[in-house]
């Protein structure tokens, strides 16, 4: 494959799933150089070529180290490129490349079930632009290698008009075999574990354990893929995103206690996928007295000077990690910023932030960057995009 074509494919289809990464200059190789097509030369560098025998390689680099799931993703991309290489330069190129991200996601998450997962994603993508009796379709289809086949294939099921409503995308799903045969329709009990998945989908996330994988079409037309009890991939606004929860969770340096930090990260996921938007700040223990510089006294919970702050103190609770996930998401949905201390104590909700004139970006972004001076500032856009900033104004991570 021509180097320019391969670089373009990397930048167009892979880099959006590797936040902060870039493709660097190529390196020529000798004809005897036949190591793996994907090699991990450093924690923040992955060397990649279209085939083992290619006479060049490109390096994907970024400041943060690549985690194992991203290594798997790059390998899946190179493998998927080989599947479509013959179509490059033909009249069918555009049509084939449109499905390339689906192939990559299916290979990265599906394992031996990759072919079946690819067809499931294709079908859900088709339903995303369709309706059932005038309403958007929400559906979920899982693959479980251990399920017994019923004698009905998914392809047969999908020819029926009722197929889109056999599952609800939340706590019922069609379970298929690795070969694409329907096994059963299953209702899932409500999950109790902490999972790196949006609250509404945590039952499905808990189901997707071991060799199981599940794909979901949401009412908003998003495609989600769950694996290893967490959200692994999401297609939002036409773009696929890869979720590296562990690295983002680690980047949240405060609150210090895992329980409170977990509450913060779960809430970011919940608000992102509820499309309500929000702004959250976590204050370092040494900066707590400075909160009044950024937030009006009437918005501080300790003053209880408004109905809103009295409600938090008397009817909701003042320890963020003790609140139900659904309540935490509702609080962040209020107009204004939610501010909590390093130990999880809620300091302000729906607060108007004092922003310096000349700040760039929208109101939420400016508020998040301003509050980041206190420790950690996070903006969640209504389109689901999450951006987190540190005290130095650096972007710690972004997803969605």
LINFENGI-V946102 format. One record per residue. N is the residue number from 0. RES is the residue in one letter. SS is DSSP state (@ for helix, = for strand, . for the rest). PHI is phi in radians with two decimals (NA if undefined). NEAR is the number of other C-alpha atoms within 8 Angstrom. Layout:
# LINFENGI-V946102
n: <N & N>
res: <RES & RES>
ss: <SS & SS>
phi: <PHI & PHI>
near: <NEAR & NEAR>
This chain:
# LINFENGI-V946102
n: <0 & 1 & 2 & 3 & 4 & 5 & 6 & 7 & 8 & 9 & 10 & 11 & 12 & 13 & 14 & 15 & 16 & 17 & 18 & 19 & 20 & 21 & 22 & 23 & 24 & 25 & 26 & 27 & 28 & 29 & 30 & 31 & 32 & 33 & 34 & 35 & 36 & 37 & 38 & 39 & 40 & 41 & 42 & 43 & 44 & 45 & 46 & 47 & 48 & 49 & 50 & 51 & 52 & 53 & 54 & 55 & 56 & 57 & 58 & 59 & 60 & 61 & 62 & 63 & 64 & 65 & 66 & 67 & 68 & 69 & 70 & 71 & 72 & 73 & 74 & 75 & 76 & 77 & 78 & 79 & 80 & 81 & 82 & 83 & 84 & 85 & 86 & 87 & 88 & 89 & 90 & 91 & 92 & 93 & 94 & 95 & 96 & 97 & 98 & 99 & 100 & 101 & 102 & 103 & 104 & 105 & 106 & 107 & 108 & 109 & 110 & 111 & 112 & 113 & 114 & 115 & 116 & 117 & 118 & 119 & 120 & 121 & 122 & 123 & 124 & 125 & 126 & 127 & 128 & 129 & 130 & 131 & 132 & 133 & 134 & 135 & 136 & 137 & 138 & 139 & 140 & 141 & 142 & 143 & 144 & 145 & 146 & 147 & 148 & 149 & 150 & 151 & 152 & 153 & 154 & 155 & 156 & 157 & 158 & 159 & 160 & 161 & 162 & 163 & 164 & 165 & 166 & 167 & 168 & 169 & 170 & 171 & 172 & 173 & 174 & 175 & 176 & 177 & 178 & 179 & 180 & 181 & 182 & 183 & 184 & 185 & 186 & 187 & 188 & 189 & 190 & 191 & 192 & 193 & 194 & 195 & 196 & 197 & 198 & 199 & 200 & 201 & 202 & 203 & 204 & 205 & 206 & 207 & 208 & 209 & 210 & 211 & 212 & 213 & 214 & 215 & 216 & 217 & 218 & 219 & 220 & 221 & 222 & 223 & 224 & 225 & 226 & 227 & 228 & 229 & 230 & 231 & 232 & 233 & 234 & 235 & 236 & 237 & 238 & 239 & 240 & 241 & 242 & 243 & 244 & 245 & 246 & 247 & 248 & 249 & 250 & 251 & 252 & 253 & 254 & 255 & 256 & 257 & 258 & 259 & 260 & 261 & 262 & 263 & 264 & 265 & 266 & 267 & 268 & 269 & 270 & 271 & 272 & 273 & 274 & 275 & 276 & 277 & 278 & 279 & 280 & 281 & 282 & 283 & 284 & 285 & 286 & 287 & 288 & 289 & 290 & 291 & 292 & 293 & 294 & 295 & 296 & 297 & 298 & 299 & 300 & 301 & 302 & 303 & 304 & 305 & 306 & 307 & 308 & 309 & 310 & 311 & 312 & 313 & 314 & 315 & 316 & 317 & 318 & 319 & 320 & 321 & 322 & 323 & 324 & 325 & 326 & 327 & 328 & 329 & 330 & 331 & 332 & 333 & 334 & 335 & 336 & 337 & 338 & 339 & 340 & 341 & 342 & 343 & 344 & 345 & 346 & 347 & 348 & 349 & 350 & 351 & 352 & 353 & 354 & 355 & 356 & 357 & 358 & 359 & 360 & 361 & 362 & 363 & 364 & 365 & 366 & 367 & 368 & 369 & 370 & 371 & 372 & 373 & 374 & 375 & 376 & 377 & 378 & 379 & 380 & 381 & 382 & 383 & 384 & 385 & 386 & 387 & 388 & 389 & 390 & 391 & 392 & 393 & 394 & 395 & 396 & 397 & 398 & 399>
res: <X & X & X & X & X & X & X & X & X & X & X & X & X & X & X & X & X & X & X & X & X & X & X & X & X & X & X & X & X & X & X & X & X & X & X & X & X & X & X & X & X & X & X & X & X & X & X & X & X & X & X & X & X & X & X & X & X & X & X & X & X & X & X & X & X & X & X & X & X & X & X & X & X & X & X & X & X & X & X & X & X & X & X & X & X & X & X & X & X & X & X & X & X & X & X & X & X & X & X & X & X & X & X & X & X & X & X & X & X & X & X & X & X & X & X & X & X & X & X & X & X & X & X & X & X & X & X & X & X & X & X & X & X & X & X & X & X & X & X & X & X & X & X & X & X & X & X & X & X & X & X & X & X & X & X & X & X & X & X & X & X & X & X & X & X & X & X & X & X & X & X & X & X & X & X & X & X & X & X & X & X & X & X & X & X & X & X & X & X & X & X & X & X & X & X & X & X & X & X & X & X & X & X & X & X & X & X & X & X & X & X & X & X & X & X & X & X & X & X & X & X & X & X & X & X & X & X & X & X & X & X & X & X & X & X & X & X & X & X & X & X & X & X & X & X & X & X & X & X & X & X & X & X & X & X & X & X & X & X & X & X & X & X & X & X & X & X & X & X & X & X & X & X & X & X & X & X & X & X & X & X & X & X & X & X & X & X & X & X & X & X & X & X & X & X & X & X & X & X & X & X & X & X & X & X & X & X & X & X & X & X & X & X & X & X & X & X & X & X & X & X & X & X & X & X & X & X & X & X & X & X & X & X & X & X & X & X & X & X & X & X & X & X & X & X & X & X & X & X & X & X & X & X & X & X & X & X & X & X & X & X & X & X & X & X & X & X & X & X & X & X & X & X & X & X & X & X & X & X & X & X & X & X & X & X & X & X & X & X & X & X & X & X & X & X & X & X & X & X & X>
ss: <. & . & @ & @ & @ & @ & @ & @ & @ & @ & @ & @ & @ & @ & @ & @ & @ & . & . & . & . & = & = & . & . & . & = & = & . & . & . & . & . & . & . & . & . & = & = & = & = & = & . & . & = & = & = & = & . & . & . & . & . & . & . & = & = & = & = & = & = & . & . & . & . & . & . & @ & @ & @ & @ & @ & @ & @ & @ & @ & @ & @ & @ & @ & @ & @ & @ & @ & @ & @ & @ & . & . & . & . & . & @ & @ & @ & @ & @ & @ & . & @ & @ & @ & @ & @ & @ & @ & @ & @ & @ & @ & @ & @ & @ & @ & @ & @ & @ & @ & @ & @ & @ & @ & @ & @ & @ & @ & @ & @ & . & . & = & = & . & . & = & = & . & . & = & = & = & = & = & . & . & . & . & . & . & . & . & = & = & @ & @ & @ & @ & @ & . & . & . & . & @ & @ & @ & . & . & . & . & . & . & = & = & = & = & = & . & . & . & . & = & = & = & = & = & = & = & . & . & . & . & . & . & . & . & = & . & . & @ & @ & @ & @ & @ & @ & @ & @ & @ & . & . & . & . & . & = & = & = & = & = & . & . & . & . & . & = & = & = & = & = & . & . & = & = & = & = & = & = & = & . & . & = & = & = & = & . & . & @ & @ & @ & @ & @ & @ & @ & . & . & . & . & . & . & @ & @ & @ & @ & @ & @ & @ & @ & @ & @ & @ & @ & @ & @ & @ & @ & @ & . & . & . & = & = & = & = & = & = & . & @ & @ & @ & @ & @ & @ & @ & @ & @ & @ & = & . & @ & @ & @ & = & @ & @ & @ & . & . & . & @ & @ & @ & @ & @ & @ & @ & @ & @ & @ & . & . & = & @ & @ & @ & . & . & @ & @ & @ & @ & @ & @ & @ & @ & . & . & . & . & = & = & = & = & = & . & . & . & = & = & = & = & = & = & = & . & = & . & . & . & . & . & . & . & . & . & @ & @ & @ & @ & @ & @ & @ & @ & @ & @ & @ & @ & = & = & = & = & = & = & . & . & . & . & . & = & = & = & = & = & . & . & . & . & = & = & = & = & = & .>
phi: <NA & -1.05 & -1.05 & -1.10 & -1.16 & -1.10 & -1.06 & -1.09 & -1.12 & -1.05 & -1.23 & -1.44 & -1.95 & -1.73 & -1.01 & -1.03 & -1.65 & -2.21 & -0.91 & 1.48 & -1.54 & -2.50 & -1.73 & -1.63 & -1.07 & -1.43 & -2.27 & -1.31 & -2.14 & -1.38 & -1.14 & -1.53 & -1.45 & -2.27 & -1.29 & -1.02 & -1.16 & -2.16 & -2.31 & -1.81 & -1.49 & -2.81 & -1.09 & -1.98 & -2.44 & -2.21 & -1.55 & -2.48 & -2.50 & -1.19 & -2.49 & -1.13 & -1.67 & -1.05 & -1.60 & -2.59 & -2.52 & -1.98 & -1.97 & -1.72 & -2.25 & -2.84 & -1.21 & -1.36 & -1.23 & -1.46 & -1.62 & -0.92 & -1.13 & -1.31 & -1.05 & -1.07 & -1.10 & -1.12 & -1.09 & -1.13 & -1.12 & -1.09 & -1.12 & -1.18 & -1.06 & -1.07 & -1.10 & -1.89 & -0.98 & -1.14 & -1.52 & -1.12 & 1.54 & -1.78 & -1.09 & -1.66 & -0.99 & -1.06 & -1.13 & -1.19 & -1.22 & -1.05 & -1.60 & -1.02 & -1.02 & -1.09 & -1.11 & -1.12 & -1.09 & -1.08 & -1.20 & -1.21 & -1.80 & -1.54 & 1.01 & -1.16 & -1.65 & -1.00 & -1.09 & -1.18 & -1.10 & -1.05 & -1.15 & -1.11 & -1.12 & -1.03 & -1.18 & -1.12 & -1.11 & -1.17 & -1.15 & -1.08 & -1.79 & -2.09 & -2.38 & -2.12 & 0.90 & 1.45 & -2.01 & -1.06 & -1.64 & -2.18 & -2.62 & -2.52 & -2.34 & -1.94 & -2.06 & -2.26 & -1.02 & -1.59 & -1.30 & -1.45 & -1.22 & -1.67 & 1.65 & -1.96 & -1.59 & -1.07 & -1.05 & -1.15 & -1.07 & -1.22 & -1.37 & -1.54 & -1.13 & -1.45 & -0.94 & -1.14 & -1.97 & -1.35 & -2.36 & -1.92 & 1.40 & -2.19 & -2.44 & -2.26 & -2.69 & -1.49 & -1.85 & -2.05 & -1.44 & -1.04 & -1.58 & 1.51 & -1.70 & -1.15 & -1.73 & -2.86 & -1.86 & -2.12 & -1.77 & -1.81 & -1.22 & -1.03 & -1.27 & -2.07 & -1.41 & -1.33 & -2.27 & -1.43 & -2.71 & -1.00 & -0.93 & -1.10 & -1.96 & -1.22 & -1.13 & -1.16 & -1.05 & -1.18 & -1.14 & -1.38 & -2.07 & 1.09 & -1.55 & -1.37 & -2.50 & -2.36 & -1.96 & -2.28 & -1.86 & -1.59 & -1.12 & -1.58 & 1.50 & -1.48 & -1.87 & -2.15 & -2.18 & -1.97 & -2.69 & 0.95 & 1.05 & -2.69 & -1.26 & -1.80 & -2.39 & -2.59 & -1.78 & -2.24 & 0.93 & 1.46 & -2.05 & -1.47 & -2.15 & -1.87 & -1.76 & -1.89 & -1.00 & -1.06 & -1.24 & -1.20 & -1.06 & -1.14 & -1.19 & -1.37 & -1.36 & -2.39 & -1.08 & -1.31 & -1.28 & -1.04 & -1.03 & -1.24 & -1.15 & -1.09 & -1.06 & -1.12 & -1.16 & -1.01 & -1.18 & -1.05 & -1.10 & -1.10 & -1.22 & -1.02 & -1.62 & -1.56 & 1.05 & -1.63 & 1.32 & 3.03 & -2.46 & -2.28 & -2.28 & -2.06 & -1.73 & -1.10 & -1.02 & -1.48 & -1.96 & -1.06 & -1.21 & -1.48 & -1.00 & -1.09 & -1.22 & -1.91 & -2.19 & -1.11 & -0.95 & -1.17 & -1.58 & -1.38 & -1.10 & -1.11 & -1.37 & 0.83 & -1.61 & -2.24 & -1.05 & -1.10 & -1.24 & -1.16 & -1.09 & -1.10 & -1.18 & -1.83 & -2.11 & -1.89 & 2.17 & -2.02 & -1.93 & -0.96 & -1.25 & -1.51 & -1.41 & -1.07 & -0.95 & -1.16 & -1.22 & -1.04 & -1.14 & -1.11 & -1.10 & -1.16 & -1.29 & -1.15 & -1.17 & 2.00 & -1.84 & -1.77 & -2.14 & -2.20 & -1.43 & -1.07 & -1.70 & 1.69 & -1.13 & -1.35 & -1.71 & -2.74 & -2.34 & 0.98 & -1.50 & -1.47 & -1.66 & -1.38 & -1.88 & -1.17 & -1.11 & 1.58 & -1.15 & -1.57 & 1.55 & -1.29 & -1.08 & -1.14 & -1.12 & -1.10 & -1.14 & -1.11 & -1.16 & -1.17 & -1.22 & -1.06 & -1.05 & -1.50 & 2.77 & -2.52 & -2.24 & -2.31 & -1.95 & -2.04 & -1.35 & -1.19 & -1.47 & 1.71 & -1.22 & -2.06 & -2.28 & -2.01 & -2.21 & -1.72 & -1.07 & -1.50 & 1.45 & -1.36 & -1.40 & -1.32 & -2.91 & -2.63 & -2.67 & 1.56>
near: <6 & 5 & 7 & 6 & 8 & 10 & 10 & 8 & 9 & 10 & 11 & 8 & 10 & 11 & 11 & 11 & 9 & 9 & 8 & 6 & 9 & 9 & 11 & 8 & 6 & 8 & 7 & 7 & 9 & 6 & 7 & 4 & 7 & 7 & 6 & 6 & 11 & 11 & 9 & 9 & 7 & 6 & 8 & 10 & 13 & 12 & 13 & 11 & 12 & 11 & 8 & 9 & 7 & 9 & 8 & 10 & 12 & 13 & 12 & 12 & 11 & 10 & 6 & 6 & 8 & 9 & 8 & 6 & 7 & 10 & 10 & 9 & 11 & 10 & 10 & 12 & 10 & 13 & 9 & 12 & 10 & 10 & 7 & 11 & 8 & 6 & 10 & 8 & 5 & 6 & 6 & 8 & 10 & 7 & 7 & 10 & 9 & 7 & 8 & 12 & 10 & 10 & 10 & 13 & 13 & 14 & 13 & 12 & 11 & 12 & 8 & 6 & 11 & 12 & 11 & 11 & 12 & 13 & 8 & 10 & 12 & 9 & 8 & 12 & 10 & 8 & 10 & 12 & 7 & 8 & 10 & 9 & 4 & 5 & 6 & 11 & 15 & 13 & 16 & 15 & 13 & 13 & 14 & 12 & 10 & 5 & 10 & 6 & 11 & 8 & 6 & 9 & 9 & 10 & 7 & 8 & 9 & 9 & 7 & 7 & 6 & 6 & 9 & 12 & 10 & 10 & 13 & 11 & 13 & 11 & 12 & 12 & 16 & 14 & 14 & 18 & 15 & 11 & 8 & 10 & 13 & 14 & 12 & 10 & 10 & 8 & 7 & 9 & 6 & 7 & 7 & 4 & 5 & 4 & 9 & 10 & 13 & 11 & 10 & 7 & 11 & 13 & 13 & 13 & 17 & 13 & 9 & 16 & 11 & 5 & 7 & 13 & 15 & 14 & 14 & 13 & 16 & 12 & 8 & 5 & 11 & 12 & 14 & 13 & 13 & 15 & 14 & 11 & 14 & 13 & 14 & 12 & 12 & 14 & 11 & 11 & 5 & 5 & 7 & 11 & 12 & 9 & 9 & 10 & 7 & 6 & 8 & 9 & 10 & 7 & 8 & 10 & 6 & 12 & 14 & 9 & 8 & 7 & 7 & 13 & 13 & 9 & 11 & 9 & 9 & 13 & 11 & 10 & 12 & 14 & 16 & 17 & 8 & 8 & 10 & 9 & 15 & 16 & 15 & 13 & 16 & 15 & 15 & 13 & 7 & 5 & 10 & 10 & 6 & 8 & 10 & 8 & 7 & 11 & 12 & 12 & 7 & 8 & 15 & 14 & 13 & 7 & 9 & 12 & 8 & 8 & 7 & 8 & 16 & 12 & 9 & 11 & 12 & 7 & 7 & 8 & 10 & 9 & 9 & 13 & 10 & 6 & 10 & 7 & 11 & 7 & 8 & 11 & 11 & 8 & 10 & 16 & 10 & 10 & 8 & 11 & 17 & 15 & 13 & 15 & 14 & 12 & 9 & 11 & 10 & 13 & 12 & 13 & 17 & 12 & 14 & 9 & 11 & 9 & 9 & 5 & 4 & 4 & 7 & 5 & 6 & 6 & 6 & 11 & 9 & 12 & 15 & 16 & 12 & 10 & 13 & 17 & 12 & 15 & 14 & 17 & 19 & 14 & 15 & 15 & 13 & 10 & 7 & 13 & 11 & 13 & 12 & 13 & 16 & 13 & 10 & 7 & 9 & 7 & 9 & 10 & 9 & 10 & 9 & 9>
